Amino acid sequence: MNIVLQILEFVAKIFPMIAKKTEAPTTMPAQPEKTPPATDPVKYRALLEEVVCRKGQPPTGYEAIVDNPNTPQDERETYCNFFVRDIAIAIFNWDGFRNLMANKMFDYMETHPETWKKLDGTFEYEINKQKALKYGPNYEGATQYANQGCLVVAAWKNPTGKHGHVCIVAPENTLIHSNKWGRAVSIAANVGNSNWYGKAISYAFTQEPNLYLFLGA
């Protein structure tokens, strides 16, 4: 595996535009006091891939309504909150997000640590070829939990009061390097201005989100 990573590093230096993928550690991160519920990761992956591609508006699908293409992204009618809420209900039997928009979902997870464990820490970032330690989201831990079938939600609260955003960390044992954020990040299942599965989570947010692990009701 070290040889493979060395090759990837070498290729990335020659072709910096190529997305650099690495495997997440195979061991689970430090367990919280409360064991998080988990589902079958294979079935979970298949469901997320299928659900994000459903056509129509809720409850049949999550296609965004964009009446005017000039409408700012944070003012368009999208359904990220419906998507995360529905997955939490259907797979994890938890309806605590009912009637909440993305900003309020962020607030709920931030203020209910008995139900949602924030995954963060100090990590090495590299921006403009300068490396520095910075406090931020624990993408490695989030990926490990998600790959075991746990629910991990990424959330960003819009400080202006306009719409924030939420999405789900995909159950994939892979991290993708984000040049925008200067480190390897999780893969996501995203509903928003565009709906997709399998891209780096940095495609879903303009700024780094918080990551929250569902601990169960």
N, C-alpha and C positions, 0 to 999 in steps of 0.2 A: 504493500500500500504506500510506503514512503516513496518508492520509485515512481509510482503513478502520480503522486502529488507533486514530486519534483518535475515531472514532465509537464504537468498542467501549469505549474508556475513558470516554466521555461516558455511554454507556448503563449501564455498570457503576456509575457514581456514582449514577445515578438508581435503578437496580434492582440493588442489591448482591448479591442472591441468584442472579442469572443467572451461570452459569459463563462465564468469559471465555476464549476460545480465541485463540491466536495461532499463526502459522506458525513453525516452526523455521527457523533460517538454512539456506539452500540449500547453502552450502559446507561441506565436511567439516571437522571440528575437526583440530587438529594431529595428524598421524599418529604412532603409536608406532613404535619402531624395527622392530617386527615387524608386517607387514601382516596385519590380521585377516581370517579367511576370511569369505566372504559368500555368501548364496544369493539366489535370485530373490525380491525383496521382495513381489511380488504373490502368488506361490505361498505364500510364508512366512506372509503375512497370512491368506490363506484357510485354511491348515492350522491356525494358532493359533485362529482363530475356530471352526473345526470341532471341534478337539480339546477345548477347554475345556467344550464342551457335551455331550460324550459321557456317556451314562448308565452307571450301574453302578460298582462298585469296580475297581481295577486287576486285570488288565491291560486291561480293556475300556473303562474310564472312570475318573473321579476324583471321584465323588460322596462327600461327607463322611458319616461315620457319626456320628450324634448320638443316642445312646440316651436321653440325658436332656437336655432343653432347658436345664436349669439348670447343666449342666456348663460351667465357664469356657472361653472360646474357646481359650486356650492349652493346654487339656488335652483338647480334642476330637481325634478321629482324622480327620485330613485328609491330603491327598496332594499338597501343593505340591512336595515334594521329588521325588516320582515324576514329576510333570508336567515339571519342569525337566530332570531326568535324561533322560527319554524324548525330549524335544526335542533335547537336546544329542547324544544317540546317533543319532536318526533323521535329523536335518538336518545336523549338523556332525561326525558320525562320531567322537564323543569320549565315552568312558564313565568318566571320572574321578570322577563323582558316585555311582557304583554303591555301594549300601549306606550312603549318608550321609544323615543327617537334616539339617534346615535349619541348625541351629547349626554342625554340622560342615562343611556346604557353605560357610558364611560363613568359617569358619576356613581352609578349603582355599584359597579365592580370595584371602583376605587374605595368606596366607603363600606363594603361588606367583605372584609378579608376572611371571614369564616366560610364564605361561599366561593369567593374568587381570590386566588393567590396571585399577586403580581409577580411576574418573572422578570427580574432585572439584576443589574450588577455592573461591575467595572470591566470594560473590555478594550482591546486595542483597536483603534481606528486608524485608517490611513487616508488622508485627504491631501491631494496635490503632492503626493510622494512624501508627506510628512506624517510620521506615526506618533500617536499620542494615546494615553489611557483616558477613557471617557466613560462616564456613567450612562448606561443605556439599556435597551431591551435585551433579554437573554434569548436570542434566536436559537441558539444551540439547545438549550433546555426545552424551549417551546416545541422545537422539531422532534425531540426525543419523546416528549409526552404525546404529541399528536400522532406520532408513528406507532404508539402503543394503543391508539384508539381513544385517547382522552380529548375532551373539548378544550381548545385553546382559542381565545378570541383576541384579535388585535383591534385596538380602539384608539382613535384620535379625536380629541375634543376641540372644536373650532373656538378659539378665544374670542372671536367677533360675535359669537352667538348664533351665527348661521350654521348650516348643517355640518356636522362632523361626519365621521365614517367608521364603520366596523366591518371586519371580515373574519374569516376562519382560517387558522393555520392548518394546512393540508397534512394528512397522514402520509408524508413522504420522508424517507430517510436520506434526504439530500438538502444541502444548502447551496445557494447561488450567490456568487460575489456581486455586490452592488457597488458600482463605481460612484453612484450618487451619495451613498452613505459610508463608503469606505470600509466595508466588512462583509462577511458572508451572512446572508439573511435567509429566512424561512421561505418556503413555497406556500402559496395561498390559494384559497377558493374565494372568489370575489364577485360580489354583485354591486353594481353602481352605474356609472356612466357607460361602462362596458362590463359585460359579464364573462368570466373566464375561470378556468382551473389550470394550475400548473406553472404560473409565472412567479417570479420573485415577488415577495410582498412589497418591495419598493415601488412596483408598478401601481399599487393600490393607494398609496399615500404620497402626499407632497413632503410630509415630515415624518420622522420615525414615530410609530405608534407605541402605546403601552401594550404589554402582553399579559393576559390573565388566564390562569388555569382554573377550570371549573372543578370545585371540590365536592360537589353534590349538595343536595338540599339539607 
